[in-house]
Every structure is written in structure tokens, then in C-alpha cells.
Amino acid sequence: MADESHSRMKIVSADAGYVLEDVPHLTDYVPDLPTYPNPLRFNPAYSVVKQYFVDVDDTVAQKIVVHKDGPRGIHFRRAGPRQKVYFDSDEVHACIVTCGGLCPGLNTVIREIVCGLYHMYGVNKVLGIDGGYRGFYSRNTIPLTPKVVNDIHKRGGTIIGTSRGGHDTSKIVDSIQDRGINQVYIIGGDGTLKGAAAVYEEVRRRGLKVAVVAIPKTIDNDIPVIDKSFGFDTAVEEAQRAINAAHVEAESAENGVGVVKLMGRYSGFIAMYATLASRDVDCCLIPESPFYLEGKGGLFEYIEKRLKENGHMVIVIAEGAGQELLSESLQSGGQKDASGNKLLQDVGLWISDRIKHHFAKQRKMVITLKYIDPTYMIRAIPSNASDNVYCTLLAQSAVHGAMAGYTGYTSGLVNGRQTYIPFKRVTERQNKVVITDRMWARVLSSTNQPSFLVPKEVDEAKKEEEPPTGLLDGENSKDGDQSDVCQINHN
């Protein structure tokens, strides 16, 4: 059975400030597990690959920009196949579940998990859990084979359905145990990953030989540590169509204003990258950068200035931007959805109405405003070529890790390398745009918009938004909390 320290992170320290934030392994709490030769040794497709198996000591650095005398910093275990596996192919009974909102690439991940298990490891028992977490205990399962999933990457959505909420850890693990499932692949965002961590903890508490693996899914790109989440590239690319349409509408009318609302509840990455990619955007508004409407240096003044100069303008706004400006009558009263996310008002409609009302009241300039909200069109499309490749790598890395006996981890890309990241690291905070970073400066330079920040706010932002990079930039409160660390020194 599990010991009391099972919820703590495995930290391995070595010379020169090297730190490995390791992921759990089945042998941590299930002793004397047998091992088997990796079936890939006999797979003709991989016979020509030089050094195909990953060395047990291979790790990937979280930061690749370091000072010559600085510590080597935090590392994560490198993903990939190991020479020995802890599951015999015939004994594997895997399941896949998708949770939360839709995102381009979900079907591709499902397909590549199924095909990876089948073609690389000879596993033919894979179930799809219908309708998210609650499907474990309230729905029928869907048998998944390479034939069933063959063409699903060409379609948007998820063939096994999804839902928000419905997480009952005890019922989920009971279902896993009753069905004889020993590999669980969970695809979802930050709320889903917290649920996956709870499932892993309960599996470990019961001493079950069950690998619990997650693949991070968030179209907003708000999961920390990883380079990006799957579906993000597709979302940015598809957002161009909406921005182009808004630009055509604005350019074709006298004093035309096009407003486009994009995804980004807490993080403005889609709006930021879509703005940079388009070069037709005159103002980008994101949750991380406060703005105000009226007065000197406000949004209304900038719109008027831009219309006088160009005769038209395009505004891109993330759905979570400016929520603090909405009047109390429009607030949702702190209501939350089934995933625990605060319900947001439509800031796109609100800001469009405020702009039209302001210029109607001023009577200085007649404007024509068009509002475009492509949110659900973007979420529902299939992933593009770049995301399809990325989904394949994420899915295959997850399969390799589970077969090698690793558990309680997320498969993710760090500095261009596939890694295994402990659940704790991807659930402890959200990834946000740093408005004191060069990338946001590039946006301001591209749009020529004001920052809407006074010097005092800039100073505060610099203090608040120091990136939590742990040992390289000094210990922060999360990385330095020894109550959540199980440390091993290798000197």
C-alpha cells in the first residue's frame, strides 16, 4: 500500500545545481513487479532507428538560457520508450477519457493512443469512456480499435464525447478496478488534470497496478511548464479568418470598426499570437493587461485617433479581458460552470455597445461597427497539420511512459523535447502572458496601441510577473515548499 509521502514530489538533486522533478513509478508502491522486453525491439518499423530507447538518466532542462556560473536548474524526465516495460501486452486493458470543452486535435490524440498501443505494443483492449469523467460510472464504454479510429483525425470534436464536472474520485476508481483497467489516459485542461491527480492518488492509496497518464488539452494555452498545448496553432490559424473578415468589413466602410472576440478566459495567448500573425489588428486587449475606456490615454481616445489616421480599425479582444469594467448589472454574481470556471459575460458585445454609444453621444464621428465571435467555430474544427504531428508525439510519448511503468504524470513538450511532468507542476498555477516580456512588447509595436498602463502599474507588473523558474531565478514559494518535496541527493 502507499506510504504517507506519496503525494510529495520526487526531487533528485545532483552537482552544479541540477534538480530533477521526477514522476512516480508503479514500483514506488507496488513491489516486485516483473519486467518484460520492450516489443519495439522486434518491430521492423523501428529496427533501423539508432539509439531508439531512451536512457534512464536522460532529462530535459526547463530553462535553456542560463548564466555560465549559474546552477543547471530544474529538469524533467525525458519521454520515450524504455528497454524494459512493466506491462505484458496481453494483460493491458486501457481506457481513454476526454473532459472539458472541445479543442482541435482531440480525435487525433485518441487515434494515436489507440494506434500506438496496438501497433507499437500489440495491445488490443482499449475502451473509450463516454461523456467525460461521469462516463466511468454512468455510461456505456466504447470499444476502440485502429479500424474504429482510422479517420477520426479528419473530424473535429471527440468521438467519445465530453462533459464538464462529474468527477467522483471513489466511483471512478471503483469503475477502473471493476473493469480490470490498468492504463488510464486522461485528456483535458487544468480542472481535468486536478481530477487526474486525485484519481492517481486514490489508485496509489489502494495499491493498484494502474498507470494514470494525462495529456494536457487547453485551447487557451494556459497550462504552465509546457511549450504549448495541442490545438493552439490551429486556433491561431483559424482566428485569422475572423480577423481578415473584420478587416474587410472595417476597411469597406467609412470609419469602420471591426471587433473580434477570441478565446482566452484567463490567458490572452490566442489573441496575442493571432494579432502578431495578422498585422491588420490595431488594438489587442487581453486579461493580463488592464485597460480603461474614457479619459486621456483611454481606449475611446485611441479609437478616435486611429480612425482619423486610417479611416478604419480592427480590435481583437480575449473573452476574459476587461471583465472588471463590466457594470455590476452585467456581472454573473460569481456563478461558475461545472468545471469550476467563473461564468464570464460577453465582453465582445459589451465593448461593441460601449464604443457605439460613446461615438453616438459625442456626435463628432459616425462609425460603422461589426462584431464577430468565431469562438465555437474555432473549437469545433479538426486540427491542422502542425497540431496533428504534435498530437501524435504527445500520444505516443504517453503510451511509452505508461508501458514503462510511469504514472501520475503529464506528457508535454518542454524546450522542444517530449517530457514527463509531475501532475503538481501543471496544476499549481496557470500560464499567462507576461506583459513585461518581449512578446507583448512586439504586439504593442505591431498595433501601435498604448499600453494603458501608468508607470506605477508597470513597476507593479514587473514585480508581480517574475516567471516562476525556481532555482535559476531564486526560490519562489511554490518550488521552495519542502512540505511537498521528497528529496534525494546524488552528489
Phi, psi and omega in degrees: 000168185286148174271175187289343184267011189296334182278354182274150181287146176272113182246126177246122180252148178215187184295160175062030177073023178283131178226125175253119173268094190277164178256156180295160176229149181304328181288351176294332184224354173241101186286158170059040177285135177287155176243161183224152175296140180293126181301340180296340177300332185251010182270116184299334180294334184251006184291336182267356183281124179279131180051053183291325183279140182279134177292145183298336181263004180289128176224165182237130181286139177290323178242133180253353174258110183226162174273152186299328181258006182277168178291157180291333172087194186281138177232159174235154181294132180290137180279159176140173183287144175254159182294328178243145177240161184251008175231131168284137186306321183289338183270348184288129173230099188260158173221154180232136178225139175244136185226157177084200183285166179287158182201137176302133177106352180302312181294328178294317178298315178302312182302314186286333172294312181298311182291325177296314178299318185286307188280328182270325187238000177072024180272128181237010177245096180228130180247145169261129178273119188282121169083034175081196185304321183293343178294339177300325187236001182225002182227166173281156177269164181240114178297133182241125177230163177306325179293319181296320187263007190306315186249010189289340180292347179273357182244151175280175178077204179220129184289344180259006176076164180210167176198165175259149178072204178077015184273114173234099190305313183297315180295321181296313182290326174301315180295317178302315181292316182294325182276353181073026179283136179233002170221124182240120179251117186246126182244117181180180183271203188297319177296319178296321180293326174295322175294321178297320178297321178293320177297315178301315181299319181288321176300317180292320179301324180276354178070034183271143174277078182225121176274125179250115188233141179238149172238117187291130180230113172204119182293337181282349182064036186258018176267130185285172175076307186289154180299314178195165177258155180292148182092343183293314179301318179297318180296317179296318180296315182291329179298335179299325180297318179292318179295318178299318179296317179297322180292318178298314179299315183293319183291335185273354182239153175289129184052046181281138178234124175252127179244126180239125176260128179241167179295155180145075183295310180240344185232135186259031185296317181297313179299318182294310182289324178295323177296313180296321181290326186282311185067005175257001185270135180259344180204129179240123183242125184230161183299329185284342184243105181297152175216166177225159189267308191257162176091179182295130180080005181276176184296318181299318179298319180293320179299314180298318179298316182293320180294324178293325182281315189247342182083355177198165175200158178236131178245128173251128182229131175283149188298336181265000182285146172066016182298330181289345181272341181297138182295158183302329181292339181263351182292152183272007177068027178076013180292151181230156176277183185294341178271358181091006178277139178295134179287127182257146172281161181284094183292335178294312177296318182298311183290328176297315179296319181294321179295313180297318180295319181298313184285333175292322180288322181291325179060021177269331189211129176268125182245158173239116185246133175238131182249129181235127177238098183266014191312302186284337173294321181290316183298330191266359184274160174292159179287152178280182186299317181298314180292327177299317178295316180298316178300321179299314181295318179299313183294314181294323177297319178298317180296314179302317182294317180296316179296330180279001175094001178284151182208167178065038184221165174248136173276126183202160180267124177233118182053041176079006179240141177287132184224169171248122187243132178301145180307320185303321184290332183263000180242355187282339179201178177250146176280127182228158175293130176268110188283356173259014182263164182298326184296318178291326176298324178295323178296312180299324178291324181289318185270339186063023178279157173288159179282344183063015180247138172274160183309322180297319180293325177296316179299318179294322180295321180296324180287319185285330192254029170297123183298133182285077184258018170064236192293332183288327182247019183097151183292131171255176190296329183279310183291337184263007182280102185287349178289342180250021185234131170251105192258139177233125179263127175243089183257000000 
